[in-house]
Amino acid sequence: MLGFFIQMFLLCAGAFLAGVLLTWLTMRSRTGDAVAPVAVRPLSIMEEPVVVPPAIKANSRTMMFHTPESPYYRRMKGDAFFHSPEDARRAGYTMWTPRPRVPVASLP
């Protein structure tokens, strides 16, 4: 029984080493074709960050869009996005409206 475990260990170790060797050989041949790294300019502290307007999230099932003022804006995922409410309206979406509160009937 011990001989079987030793044979299985050697088989697994050999397969692992063969995989490592093949991976190393394929990666070694690719290093000659590597693209030169692009120099990235670090940002200065004095530079103004680019401000991107908030995205308008829309739901294509309900055909409603939510602006950042919507209470549902943060929790909805949205499957369509627009740059402005006008773009969403042109696409056929309607703006969210707050749900009217239903008054609670008083108990007799």
Stockholm file with secondary structure:
# STOCKHOLM 1.0

chainA/1-108         MLGFFIQMFLLCAGAFLAGVLLTWLTMRSRTGDAVAPVAVRPLSIMEEPVVVPPAIKANSRTMMFHTPESPYYRRMKGDAFFHSPEDARRAGYTMWTPRPRVPVASLP
#=GR chainA/1-108 SS CHHHHHHHHHHHHHHHHHHHHHHHHHHHHHGGGCCCCCCCCCCCTTSCCCCCCCCEEEETTTTEEECTTSTTTTTCCCSEEESSHHHHHHTTCEECCCCCCCCCCCCC
#=GC SS_cons         CHHHHHHHHHHHHHHHHHHHHHHHHHHHHHGGGCCCCCCCCCCCTTSCCCCCCCCEEEETTTTEEECTTSTTTTTCCCSEEESSHHHHHHTTCEECCCCCCCCCCCCC
//
